[in-house]
Amino acid sequence: MTSTSHMRTSILLLTAAFLYSTAANGSTIYDESVSGDLSNSGLAPTPVTVSVGSNDLFGTTGKTGNTIDRDYFSFNVGQGEELTAITVLPGTQTLGTLGESFIGIESGPEVTVSTAATDATGLLGWYHYGTADIGVNILPTMGTSGLGSAGFTGPLPEGTYSFWVQEASAGTVPYGLDFTIAATPEPASWTMLLAGVAMLVGKTACQSTWGKRLRSS
């Protein structure tokens, strides 16, 4: 292996080790089939706990008669963390001619927007998701959906966020969402990483110069 290839490999390994050390294995944070129905009230969302890594939530939504099963839940993104993605998981289904369901997000411990509202005023963001979104991070699109929502540019920083999920067509369908939380590296940590990379570059450069001198002597 050449000195340049060795340097590149060392840098990649160092960077990967640093990033891996900031992440934890994800887990299922809520499953309606195990823990029961999520709250149907935006003023009292079901609290769930997220941690750094992938946090999977599974539920069902739909309409029976004139009753819509709305799911509301909230969680806190801790200090030094950020919400980087909301990914629609395999197994998610939707109903209706449009084949779409709804997810909204509001900053704070409640969803205060009325279910009879004619626009998204009060929401931070929202999106109509469908089966085509399976495997897709919908967080950026939620921030730009408009119709009165405040809008945002992800990732979302530390704070409390509340969510509203519903399918308004007749029937019941499952959904799964993965909330990815990442640790925000401390400035000192990035300084250490960059210093390590600089040392590798400098060491490799010295070795290369020394090798040239040996070959020319």
C-alpha positions in Angstrom: 0.0 0.0 0.0 1.4 3.4 -0.9 1.9 6.1 1.7 -1.0 8.2 0.1 -3.4 5.2 0.3 -2.3 4.5 3.9 -3.0 8.1 4.8 -6.5 8.1 3.2 -7.3 4.8 5.0 -6.1 6.2 8.3 -8.1 9.4 7.9 -11.3 7.4 7.0 -10.8 5.1 10.0 -10.2 8.0 12.4 -13.3 9.9 11.2 -15.5 6.8 11.3 -14.4 6.0 14.8 -15.1 9.5 15.9 -18.6 9.5 14.4 -19.4 6.0 15.6 -18.5 7.0 19.1 -21.1 9.8 19.0 -23.9 7.4 18.1 -25.8 4.7 20.0 -27.8 1.8 18.8 -31.4 2.7 18.2 -34.5 1.0 19.6 -38.3 0.8 19.4 -39.5 3.7 21.5 -43.3 2.9 21.1 -45.3 0.2 19.6 -49.1 0.4 19.8 -49.5 -3.3 19.5 -47.6 -3.7 22.7 -48.2 -0.5 24.7 -51.7 0.4 23.6 -53.2 3.3 21.6 -51.3 6.6 21.4 -53.1 9.6 22.8 -56.0 11.0 20.7 -55.6 14.4 22.3 -53.2 17.0 21.0 -53.3 18.7 24.4 -52.0 15.5 26.1 -49.7 13.8 23.7 -48.2 10.4 24.7 -44.6 11.1 26.0 -41.9 9.0 24.5 -38.2 9.0 25.1 -35.6 9.2 22.4 -31.9 8.8 22.5 -28.9 9.2 20.1 -29.4 6.8 17.2 -32.5 5.4 15.5 -35.8 5.6 17.4 -38.6 3.6 15.9 -42.3 4.3 16.6 -45.1 2.0 15.3 -48.8 2.8 15.3 -52.1 2.5 13.4 -54.4 5.2 12.2 -57.6 5.4 10.1 -61.3 6.1 10.3 -64.1 4.0 11.7 -67.5 5.5 11.1 -67.2 9.2 11.8 -64.3 8.7 14.2 -60.7 9.4 13.1 -58.0 7.7 15.1 -55.5 10.5 15.5 -52.2 9.7 17.2 -50.4 12.4 19.2 -47.0 12.0 20.9 -44.1 14.1 22.0 -40.5 13.8 22.9 -37.5 15.9 24.0 -34.4 16.4 22.0 -31.7 16.7 24.7 -29.0 19.3 25.2 -26.2 18.8 22.7 -28.5 16.7 20.4 -30.5 17.3 17.2 -33.3 15.6 15.3 -31.7 14.9 11.9 -34.2 12.7 10.1 -37.8 11.3 10.2 -37.8 8.2 7.9 -40.9 6.3 6.9 -40.4 2.6 7.7 -41.3 -0.5 5.6 -44.8 -1.8 6.4 -46.3 1.7 6.4 -49.6 1.8 4.5 -52.1 4.5 3.5 -55.7 4.7 2.3 -57.9 6.7 0.1 -57.7 7.7 -3.6 -54.6 9.9 -2.9 -52.9 7.2 -0.9 -51.5 9.6 1.6 -51.6 10.1 5.4 -50.7 13.2 7.4 -48.0 14.0 9.9 -47.6 17.4 11.6 -45.0 18.7 14.1 -45.4 21.6 16.6 -42.7 23.0 18.8 -43.6 22.5 22.5 -45.3 19.8 24.6 -48.7 20.1 22.9 -50.3 20.1 19.5 -52.6 23.1 19.8 -53.8 23.3 16.2 -57.5 22.4 15.9 -58.5 19.3 13.9 -61.0 21.6 12.1 -58.3 24.1 11.0 -58.3 25.1 7.4 -54.6 25.7 7.2 -51.4 24.8 9.1 -51.0 27.9 11.1 -49.5 27.0 14.5 -47.6 24.0 13.1 -43.8 24.0 12.7 -44.2 21.8 9.6 -46.2 19.0 8.1 -46.3 16.5 5.2 -48.7 14.1 3.5 -46.7 10.8 3.4 -47.4 7.7 1.2 -45.9 4.3 0.5 -43.6 6.0 -2.0 -41.9 7.7 0.9 -40.8 4.4 2.5 -37.1 4.7 3.3 -37.2 8.4 2.7 -36.2 11.1 5.2 -39.3 13.4 5.2 -38.0 15.9 7.7 -36.7 18.4 5.1 -40.0 18.4 3.2 -42.0 18.8 6.4 -40.1 22.1 6.9 -41.2 23.5 3.6 -44.8 22.4 3.2 -46.2 25.9 3.9 -50.0 26.7 4.1 -49.3 28.8 7.2 -46.8 26.6 9.0 -43.8 28.3 10.5 -41.3 26.2 8.4 -37.8 25.2 9.4 -34.5 24.1 8.0 -33.4 20.8 9.6 -31.8 19.4 11.6 -34.0 20.5 14.5 -32.1 21.5 17.7 -32.6 20.6 21.3 -36.2 21.2 22.6 -39.6 19.5 23.0 -41.5 18.6 19.9 -45.1 17.2 19.5 -46.4 15.2 16.6 -49.8 14.5 15.0 -50.4 11.5 12.7 -53.7 10.7 11.1 -55.3 8.9 8.1 -58.8 10.4 7.3 -60.0 7.7 5.0 -62.2 4.7 6.1 -60.3 1.8 7.4 -57.2 1.2 9.5 -53.6 1.1 8.4 -50.2 0.7 10.1 -47.3 3.1 10.0 -43.8 3.2 11.2 -41.5 6.2 11.7 -37.8 6.3 12.5 -36.7 9.4 14.4 -32.9 9.8 14.1 -31.2 11.7 16.9 -27.6 12.7 16.5 -25.1 14.2 19.0 -23.9 17.6 18.2 -20.1 17.4 18.4 -18.5 19.7 20.9 -16.1 22.2 19.3 -13.3 20.6 21.3 -14.1 17.2 19.9 -14.0 18.5 16.3 -10.7 20.3 17.1 -9.3 16.9 18.4 -10.5 15.2 15.2 -9.0 17.8 12.9 -5.7 17.8 14.9 -5.5 14.0 14.5 -6.1 14.3 10.7 -3.4 17.0 10.5 -0.9 14.9 12.4 -1.6 12.0 10.0 -1.1 14.3 7.0 2.0 15.8 8.4 3.5 12.4 9.3 2.8 11.0 5.8 4.3 14.1 4.2 7.4 13.7 6.2 7.7 10.0 5.4 7.2 10.9 1.7 10.0 13.6 1.8 12.3 11.3 3.7 11.7 8.5 1.1 12.5 10.9 -1.7 15.7 11.8 0.0 16.7 8.2 0.4 16.0 7.4 -3.2 18.0 10.4 -4.5 21.0 9.8 -2.3 
